[in-house]
């Protein structure tokens, strides 16, 4: 079976490929590599539960270039010297990292909810002009980083610099990188680590009521190392911001493409929440997550040698017809609508899931309240970020009629 995750057609629309994998090779080794794709609901669930066989440590990723699409293993852990934290850590480290983050999240949940709506409203007022908004650049990318900055305790006036680094730093994980960009992306990661390290050093001198304050107290108590904190912050800022941006983008696109759905959700805002879950299921922000294989084992009758790498395809499992009836259809009345895998599963269930949902509710809420209707800009069709790991838009331009008297929606003249 020919499987090419890096085929431009599969990057643009991976779901036909996922369907073939589920049908013919639910555990499939990429030829010439030590990477295995896991595509069905049942086998992804099984792999997640077998933590001794499939470690959350992300030691290598598949990488290719447009000029040479054959994937190679790109090491991320410098031979095991880079510390695995939070989402990529195993127990007992993962439990400690998660508890420190969740203690801050739970304490500030109400304030964060209010802040999400304030930021979304402000971004709409600032950038929705003349019946048009660049939804990716002006809302989807800005809102998650603003929220994370508030949660973590990063200065608001440094937000533009953080924005410039965060998405470059996460691009490498997408696996599709032009050779001439590698140096820039590596530097972005280095610069972001340096920025976060300095910010945490300042926080340790005067801990505040935010996540860095919690971490500072934990360092003082000898519970965690300062260098570990910096890597946790790096993971939250890069991967956390991008995955939430993906949700906010997908939700706007689905509504823009379906006027009937858009009107239904606008008339009943309580439907935004289940709508977001169907967006998460149908277009999982992370197409998959890597696992490493510390010992010889098997999955689905396929032998997996020690030292291999698994790529658990959330985006495929979430469209498995053995789990979901009419899996390719957006159904707001779907039974068990939150039982998708877009936020992961088990002990590593996404630490930022509640925050992502808040931001989705805030962004889609202001979009629906502020418009009579909206659609995709016919002169600027959406484009996707080239990535095998993330499923999000590079561009998503919307044109809209403001709420109030009904007027026709059309693209403003150039």
Residue pairs with C-beta under 8 A, 6 or more apart in sequence:
1 20
1 24
1 25
1 28
3 17
3 20
3 21
3 25
3 28
3 30
3 37
4 10
4 17
4 69
5 11
5 14
5 17
5 30
5 37
5 62
5 71
5 175
5 388
6 64
6 69
6 71
6 175
6 176
6 388
7 17
7 69
8 66
8 386
10 16
10 17
11 176
11 384
11 386
11 387
11 388
12 384
14 287
14 315
14 316
14 391
15 315
15 316
15 319
15 328
18 39
18 313
18 315
18 316
18 319
19 316
19 319
21 28
21 37
21 39
21 313
21 316
22 39
22 40
22 316
22 320
25 37
25 39
26 38
26 39
26 40
26 43
26 300
27 36
27 37
27 38
27 39
27 43
27 299
27 300
27 301
27 302
27 304
28 36
28 37
28 39
29 35
29 36
29 37
29 302
30 36
30 37
30 62
30 71
32 70
33 62
33 71
33 72
33 73
34 73
34 305
34 307
34 308
34 309
35 62
35 71
35 73
35 308
35 309
35 310
35 311
36 299
36 302
36 304
36 308
36 309
36 310
36 311
37 288
37 311
37 313
38 44
38 47
38 299
38 300
38 310
38 311
38 312
38 313
39 313
39 316
39 317
39 320
40 300
40 316
40 317
40 320
40 322
41 317
41 318
41 320
41 322
41 323
41 341
42 320
42 322
42 323
43 299
43 300
44 312
44 313
44 314
44 316
44 317
44 341
44 345
45 317
45 341
45 345
46 299
46 300
47 53
47 54
47 291
47 299
47 310
47 312
48 54
48 312
48 344
48 345
48 346
48 348
49 346
50 297
50 299
51 90
51 91
51 346
51 347
52 294
52 295
53 293
53 294
53 295
53 297
53 299
53 304
54 291
54 292
54 293
54 297
54 299
54 310
55 90
55 291
55 292
55 293
55 294
56 84
56 87
56 88
56 89
56 90
56 94
56 291
56 348
57 77
57 84
57 88
57 89
57 90
57 291
57 292
58 76
58 77
58 84
58 88
58 289
58 290
58 291
58 292
59 75
59 76
59 77
59 80
59 292
59 309
60 73
60 74
60 75
60 76
60 77
60 290
60 292
60 309
61 73
61 74
61 76
61 173
61 175
61 290
61 389
62 71
62 72
62 73
62 74
62 175
62 311
62 388
63 71
63 72
63 73
63 74
63 175
63 176
63 177
64 70
64 71
64 72
64 175
64 176
65 176
65 177
65 178
65 179
66 176
66 178
67 179
71 175
73 309
74 172
74 175
76 82
77 84
82 231
83 227
83 228
83 231
84 90
84 93
85 93
85 97
85 228
85 231
85 232
85 235
86 94
86 97
86 98
86 101
86 232
86 235
86 236
86 351
87 235
87 239
87 289
87 344
87 348
87 350
87 351
88 235
89 97
91 347
94 347
94 348
95 347
96 223
96 224
97 224
97 228
97 232
98 347
98 351
100 211
100 214
100 215
100 218
100 224
101 211
101 232
101 236
101 351
102 351
103 214
104 151
104 210
104 211
104 214
105 112
105 151
105 351
105 352
105 354
105 355
108 151
108 210
109 354
112 147
112 150
112 151
112 355
112 358
113 358
115 147
115 150
116 143
116 147
116 358
116 359
116 361
116 362
117 362
117 365
117 366
119 142
119 143
119 146
119 147
119 362
120 139
120 143
120 359
120 362
120 363
120 365
120 366
121 366
123 138
123 139
123 142
123 143
124 133
124 139
124 366
124 367
124 370
126 138
127 133
127 134
127 138
127 139
128 138
128 370
128 400
130 412
131 399
131 400
131 401
131 402
131 409
131 412
132 377
132 397
132 398
132 399
132 400
132 411
132 412
133 139
133 397
133 398
133 400
134 395
134 396
134 397
135 248
135 249
135 252
135 396
135 397
135 398
136 245
136 249
136 393
136 394
136 395
136 396
139 248
139 252
139 363
139 367
140 245
140 246
140 248
140 249
140 252
140 363
140 392
140 393
140 396
141 163
141 167
141 241
141 245
142 163
143 244
143 245
143 248
143 359
143 362
143 363
144 240
144 241
144 242
144 244
144 245
144 248
144 356
144 359
145 159
145 162
145 163
145 166
145 237
145 241
146 159
147 244
147 355
147 358
147 359
148 154
148 236
148 237
148 240
148 241
148 355
149 155
149 156
149 159
149 162
150 210
151 210
151 211
151 355
152 210
152 211
152 212
152 233
152 236
152 237
153 199
153 203
153 208
153 210
153 211
153 212
153 213
154 162
154 199
154 212
155 199
158 195
161 195
162 192
162 195
162 237
165 188
165 191
165 192
165 195
166 192
166 237
166 238
166 241
166 242
167 238
167 241
167 242
168 184
168 185
168 188
169 185
169 188
169 189
169 192
169 234
169 237
169 238
170 238
170 239
170 241
170 242
170 390
171 177
171 181
171 185
171 188
171 387
172 182
172 185
172 186
172 189
173 238
173 239
173 387
173 389
173 390
174 385
174 386
174 387
174 388
174 389
174 390
175 387
175 388
175 389
176 386
176 387
176 388
177 185
189 234
192 234
192 237
192 238
193 230
193 231
193 234
196 230
196 233
196 234
196 237
197 226
197 230
199 212
199 233
200 212
200 215
200 216
200 226
200 229
200 230
200 233
201 226
203 210
203 212
203 213
203 215
203 216
204 216
204 219
204 220
204 226
207 213
207 216
207 217
212 229
212 233
215 224
215 229
215 232
218 224
218 229
219 225
219 226
219 229
236 352
240 352
240 355
242 285
242 390
242 392
243 285
243 286
243 350
243 352
243 356
243 390
244 285
244 352
244 355
244 356
244 359
244 360
245 392
246 283
246 285
246 390
246 391
246 392
246 393
247 276
247 279
247 280
247 285
247 356
247 359
247 360
248 359
248 360
248 363
248 364
249 392
249 393
249 396
250 279
250 282
250 283
250 285
250 391
250 392
250 393
251 275
251 276
251 279
251 360
251 363
251 364
252 363
252 364
252 367
252 396
252 398
253 376
253 382
253 393
253 396
254 261
254 275
254 279
254 282
254 330
255 261
255 262
255 265
255 364
255 367
255 368
255 374
256 262
256 374
256 375
256 376
256 398
257 375
257 376
258 330
259 373
259 375
261 275
261 330
262 368
262 373
262 374
263 373
264 271
264 332
265 271
265 272
265 275
265 364
265 368
266 368
269 365
269 368
271 332
272 360
272 361
272 364
272 365
272 368
273 357
273 361
274 332
274 334
274 337
275 330
275 332
275 364
276 357
276 360
276 361
276 364
277 337
277 338
277 340
278 330
278 331
278 332
278 334
278 337
279 330
279 360
280 318
280 340
280 342
280 343
281 318
281 319
281 324
281 340
281 342
282 318
282 319
282 328
282 330
283 315
283 391
284 314
284 315
284 318
284 340
284 341
284 342
284 391
285 342
285 390
285 391
285 392
286 314
286 315
286 342
286 389
286 390
286 391
287 313
287 314
287 315
287 387
287 388
287 389
287 390
287 391
288 311
288 312
288 313
288 314
288 315
288 316
288 388
288 389
289 311
289 312
289 314
289 344
290 309
290 310
290 311
290 312
291 309
291 310
291 311
291 312
292 308
292 309
292 310
293 304
293 305
293 306
293 307
293 308
293 309
293 310
294 306
295 306
296 303
296 304
296 305
296 306
297 304
297 306
298 304
299 310
304 310
314 341
314 342
314 344
315 391
317 323
317 341
318 324
318 327
318 340
318 341
318 342
319 327
319 328
320 327
321 327
324 334
325 334
343 349
343 350
343 353
343 356
344 350
350 356
367 374
367 398
369 403
370 400
370 402
370 403
371 400
371 401
371 402
371 403
372 400
372 401
372 402
372 403
372 404
372 405
372 406
372 407
372 409
373 400
373 401
373 409
374 398
374 399
374 400
374 401
374 409
375 398
375 399
375 400
375 409
376 382
376 396
376 397
376 398
376 399
377 397
377 398
377 399
377 411
378 399
378 411
379 411
379 414
380 395
380 397
382 393
382 395
382 396
382 397
383 393
383 394
383 395
384 391
384 392
384 393
384 394
385 392
385 393
385 394
386 394
399 409
399 410
399 411
399 412
400 409
401 407
401 408
401 409
